[in-house]
Amino acid sequence: MSQKCGLVAVLGAPNAGKSTLVNALVGQKVAIVSPKAQTTRARLMGLAIEGESQLLLVDTPGIFDPQRRLDRAMVSAAWGGTDGADVIALVIDAKAKFNSKTRTLVDQVAALAEPKIVILNKVDVADKGHLLTLASELQGMLNPETIYFVSAMTGDGIPELKTELAKRMPEGPWHFPEDQVSDATDRMLAAEVTREQLYLQLHAELPYASAIETEKYEERKDGSVAIHQQILVGRETQKAIVLGAKGVRLKEIGSRARAELSNIIGKPVHLFLHVKVNPRWEEDRSLYRDIGLDWVE
């Protein structure tokens, strides 16, 4: 049986559960997850194997109305993730209201030429009557190849969805080794893990005016890894929030990020965090490159 390999662009509004879905399809964590909307910033590729098919799952930033340069870069990355896609997987939060912003997104996706699959996510907590109405409306608006009802959180419907995506991949050699689960570099992965802890521990206290810059990633002779990172914030008040009283909050962020990284990398990790105030970090072209975004005027 010949190998198959193809690109699946995972699109959706912020907080639709795209990253959780990609992690579920891959079978392990490759994308950071947070209750905070717009957590994903850059295009991240998760790699999944199903039978003879290799799925290149592009986890894109949520599509929303951009207000700042960073927002524009994120939305540009999301639409750019559809380039060359064999299938577009549109993820819809089944428990959320189907509002005008979601309708606009659906209309934009409908205009794309690529084959589309609709994935109604979070069905475990959605109203069943609302689900059927929503599915019917999306069928009329998009005329997708099929509609899947899943819960990326519990895993319900994921095996069936994975089988469906695998069937739709074109014949061709795999692009990545079988044991590789993501295209993220170690430096990018390290930054993402720390950023996830920043979101999880600070919740609404720290707005999106923050970024992680991995300054140094060094593999030591004893087999451990030393990682030096800067947490960039826009104001002194935000620095105080990240540090916490006597630096306790920063230590906790570092401790949890270090444990997560050590588990992912499979080696002991020494993580050194420093908080830096830079009101203009969003205007730093090199930082955009480091986090995998294009500079958008």
WOMO-V654335 format. One record per backbone hydrogen bond with DSSP energy under -0.5 kcal/mol. NH is the residue of the N-H (numbers start at 1). CO is the residue of the C=O. If there is no record, write none. Layout:
BEGIN
nh | co
NH | CO
NH | CO
END
This chain:
BEGIN
nh | co
4 | 52
5 | 170
6 | 54
8 | 56
9 | 7
9 | 87
10 | 8
10 | 58
11 | 9
11 | 89
13 | 91
16 | 13
21 | 17
22 | 18
23 | 19
24 | 20
25 | 21
26 | 22
27 | 23
28 | 23
39 | 36
43 | 292
44 | 59
46 | 44
46 | 57
47 | 181
48 | 46
48 | 55
50 | 53
53 | 50
54 | 4
55 | 48
55 | 53
56 | 6
56 | 54
57 | 46
57 | 55
58 | 8
58 | 56
59 | 44
59 | 57
60 | 10
60 | 58
63 | 12
64 | 62
66 | 64
72 | 68
73 | 69
74 | 70
75 | 71
76 | 72
77 | 73
78 | 74
79 | 75
80 | 76
81 | 77
81 | 78
82 | 79
83 | 80
85 | 82
86 | 7
87 | 7
88 | 115
89 | 9
89 | 87
90 | 88
90 | 117
91 | 11
91 | 89
92 | 90
92 | 119
94 | 92
94 | 121
96 | 93
99 | 97
103 | 99
104 | 100
105 | 101
106 | 102
107 | 103
108 | 104
109 | 105
110 | 106
111 | 107
112 | 109
117 | 88
118 | 146
119 | 90
120 | 118
120 | 148
121 | 92
121 | 119
123 | 150
125 | 122
126 | 123
131 | 127
132 | 128
133 | 129
134 | 130
135 | 131
136 | 132
137 | 133
138 | 134
139 | 135
140 | 136
141 | 137
142 | 138
143 | 138
143 | 139
145 | 116
146 | 116
148 | 118
150 | 120
150 | 148
151 | 156
155 | 151
158 | 155
159 | 155
161 | 157
162 | 158
163 | 159
164 | 160
165 | 161
166 | 162
167 | 163
168 | 164
168 | 165
169 | 166
172 | 3
180 | 177
183 | 45
189 | 185
190 | 186
191 | 187
192 | 188
193 | 189
194 | 190
195 | 191
196 | 192
197 | 193
198 | 194
199 | 195
200 | 196
201 | 197
202 | 198
203 | 199
205 | 202
206 | 203
207 | 205
210 | 208
211 | 232
213 | 230
214 | 212
215 | 213
215 | 228
216 | 228
218 | 226
220 | 218
220 | 224
223 | 220
225 | 268
226 | 218
227 | 225
227 | 270
228 | 216
229 | 227
229 | 272
230 | 213
231 | 274
232 | 211
232 | 230
233 | 276
234 | 209
239 | 235
240 | 236
241 | 237
242 | 238
243 | 239
244 | 240
247 | 244
248 | 245
249 | 243
250 | 243
251 | 247
252 | 248
253 | 249
254 | 250
255 | 251
256 | 252
257 | 253
258 | 254
259 | 255
260 | 256
261 | 257
262 | 258
263 | 259
264 | 260
265 | 261
266 | 262
267 | 262
270 | 225
271 | 269
272 | 227
272 | 270
273 | 271
274 | 229
276 | 231
276 | 274
278 | 233
278 | 276
281 | 278
283 | 280
284 | 281
285 | 283
288 | 284
289 | 285
290 | 286
291 | 287
292 | 289
293 | 288
296 | 294
END
